[in-house]
Amino acid sequence: MSEPLRYVLCLGSNTPDCREIIPRAVEALACLCHIEIESALYESPDESGLGAPYLNQVVAVTPRLGYGELCARLKALEIEFGRNDRSKAAGIMPLDVDVIIWDYEVVDPYQFSRRYFRIGYNAISCGEKSDSPE
């Protein structure tokens, strides 16, 4: 049997209830993916300068869906949590979930290079795991 493939997602929220949103989003992700490892929750600045700081988490998963279907379901999840064009334009991000690595390939090089992703990715790459949300 071959070793499981590696898939990595990045989650973020910059709303006042972000400490509740991220764990709820990871719980919802568990219907779409097997959660292998989660980074601790951590803050990062809003790079646009429009909104509040983000709470982020990086998760390694084994997806139950193909790439296209998973991305579509992630976008639907973002909408379910309140993301829309107006909130984004105002710098308010109830939930952002992105696939960064798929089948060991970086599919979002821009976000892969960003500090807000690298903090969580480096932690889970080193085996640091969050036993419980902050």
matplotlib code that plots the C-alpha trace (Angstrom):
import matplotlib.pyplot as plt

x = [0.0, 1.4, 1.9, -1.1, -0.8, -0.4, -2.9, -2.8, -5.4, -5.3, -8.2, -8.6, -11.2, -11.0, -14.4, -15.0, -16.2, -13.2, -12.2, -15.6, -15.6, -12.3, -13.0, -16.5, -15.1, -12.6, -15.5, -17.4, -14.2, -14.2, -17.2, -15.1, -11.7, -10.0, -8.1, -4.6, -3.0, -4.0, -1.7, -2.5, -4.6, -2.5, -3.0, -1.6, -2.1, -4.6, -2.3, -4.9, -4.9, -8.7, -9.7, -8.9, -6.1, -6.8, -7.0, -5.4, -5.0, -3.3, -4.5, -3.1, -5.9, -6.8, -9.7, -12.7, -13.3, -11.4, -9.8, -12.5, -15.3, -13.5, -12.7, -16.4, -17.5, -15.0, -16.4, -19.9, -18.7, -17.2, -20.6, -22.4, -20.2, -21.2, -18.5, -19.8, -18.5, -19.6, -17.9, -14.7, -14.7, -15.0, -12.1, -14.3, -13.6, -15.9, -14.2, -11.5, -10.4, -7.9, -6.2, -2.5, -0.9, -2.6, -1.0, 2.3, 2.2, 1.9, -1.2, -1.3, 2.3, 1.3, -0.3, 2.3, 4.9, 2.9, 3.9, 0.3, 0.5, 4.1, 3.7, 1.1, 2.7, 6.1, 4.5, 2.7, 5.7, 7.7, 5.1, 3.7, 0.1, -2.7, -4.4, -7.2, -8.2, -6.8]
y = [0.0, 3.4, 6.3, 8.7, 11.8, 15.2, 17.9, 21.3, 23.9, 27.3, 28.9, 32.4, 34.8, 38.3, 38.8, 39.3, 35.7, 34.2, 32.0, 30.3, 30.3, 28.6, 25.5, 25.3, 25.4, 22.7, 20.6, 21.2, 20.3, 16.9, 16.0, 16.6, 15.5, 13.4, 15.9, 14.6, 17.4, 21.0, 23.9, 25.9, 29.0, 32.1, 35.7, 37.5, 41.1, 41.9, 42.5, 44.7, 47.2, 47.3, 44.9, 43.5, 41.0, 37.4, 34.3, 31.5, 27.8, 25.4, 21.8, 18.8, 16.6, 13.5, 14.6, 12.5, 14.5, 15.4, 18.8, 20.6, 19.3, 20.1, 23.7, 24.2, 22.8, 25.1, 28.2, 27.1, 26.7, 30.3, 31.6, 29.6, 31.3, 34.7, 35.6, 37.8, 40.5, 43.3, 41.8, 41.2, 44.8, 46.1, 44.0, 41.7, 38.0, 35.7, 32.6, 32.0, 28.5, 27.8, 24.7, 25.5, 22.0, 19.2, 15.8, 17.3, 20.0, 23.7, 24.8, 28.3, 29.7, 33.2, 32.0, 29.4, 32.2, 34.4, 34.6, 33.9, 30.5, 29.7, 30.1, 27.3, 25.2, 25.2, 24.2, 21.1, 20.2, 20.0, 17.9, 20.5, 19.8, 21.6, 19.3, 21.7, 25.1, 28.2]
z = [0.0, -0.9, 1.5, 1.6, -0.5, 1.1, 0.8, 2.6, 3.2, 4.8, 6.7, 7.8, 9.3, 10.5, 12.1, 15.9, 16.2, 14.3, 17.3, 16.9, 13.1, 12.4, 14.6, 13.2, 9.6, 10.4, 11.8, 8.5, 6.5, 8.3, 6.1, 3.0, 4.2, 6.8, 8.9, 9.4, 11.4, 12.4, 13.2, 16.3, 15.7, 15.1, 14.1, 11.1, 9.9, 7.1, 4.1, 2.4, 5.2, 5.0, 7.8, 11.2, 11.7, 10.7, 12.7, 10.6, 10.7, 8.3, 8.0, 6.3, 5.0, 2.9, 0.7, -0.1, -3.3, -6.4, -6.7, -8.6, -6.5, -3.3, -4.4, -5.3, -1.9, -0.1, -1.9, -0.9, 2.7, 2.6, 1.4, 4.1, 6.7, 5.3, 2.7, -0.1, -2.5, -0.1, 2.9, 0.9, -0.5, 3.1, 4.3, 6.3, 5.7, 7.7, 6.2, 3.6, 2.8, 0.1, -1.3, -1.2, -1.9, -3.8, -4.3, -3.0, -5.7, -4.8, -6.6, -5.1, -5.2, -4.1, -0.9, -0.4, -0.2, 2.2, 5.8, 7.0, 5.4, 6.2, 9.9, 10.1, 7.4, 9.0, 12.3, 10.9, 8.7, 11.9, 13.5, 15.8, 16.3, 18.0, 20.5, 21.1, 19.6, 21.4]

ax = plt.figure().add_subplot(projection="3d")
ax.plot(x, y, z, "-o")
ax.set_aspect("equal")
plt.show()
